[in-house]
Amino acid sequence: MRQLFSVSKLFSVMATVFVMTVAVGCQAGSGEKFEAGKHYFVLPQPVRTSDPQKIEVAEVFWYGCPHCFQYTSQVKEWADGLQEDVTFVRNPSTLGRKTAEIHTRAYYAAKAMGNLDKMHGKLFSAYHVKKNRMKNEREISDVFLEAGVERDQFSSVFNSFGVISQSMQAQSRATGYRVTGTPCIIVNGKYRITGESAGSNEGMLEVAEFLIEKERQAKK
């Protein structure tokens, strides 16, 4: 009788341990796929987005960055497939480089002239393929001239108050994003993703999708 009781008790203990193990396993499986501070970083102060009604994804880049050059077309292709509640923007950054400030103005000049889609790739190509380092206004205007934009027209837009103002705002946002390198992705002005934190530049998009869904659920 004593032996039967011991066996029954043993089975009872084993069953309890099994249930607890399954429960712990389920809890572990329900955890978030990506962790703050490891795969992405929560900004100490959110940065205002372009449209509060949508979830914003910002690609932070610099024309002189070889990784940005390789990455930008992949990001654009990914962004083209985003749902309607998500808006995609680019934010040029100087990374503290004096010459990069005019690169930022080149981006906003192209945007102001309505030919950003064409010039964005040409500016990258000029720097990395044609080795035009775009160190001054003249060298940048050479890129626009090849695309059919007269120097006088370019100069007028490049030095306009609107373009200079947008460039300054872009640098202010980059400071708020706590950008230390490019490329990086900012989700809804709250989260910064880097290639290092995500494991690769390609991995940034996967983490971005996770954070987009996180923001989507928070809005419900």
Secondary structure, 3 states (H helix, E strand, C coil): CHHHHHHHHHHHHHHHHHHHHHHHHHHHHCCCCCCECCCEEECCCCCCCCCCCCEEEEEEECCCCHHHHHHHHHHHHHHCCCCCCEEEEEEECCCCCCCHHHHHHHHHHHHHCCCHHHHHHHHHHHHHCCCCCCCCHHHHHHHHHHCCCCHHHHHHHHCCHHHHHHHHHHHHHHHHCCCCCCCEEEECCCEEEEHHHHCCHHHHHHHHHHHHHHHHHHHC
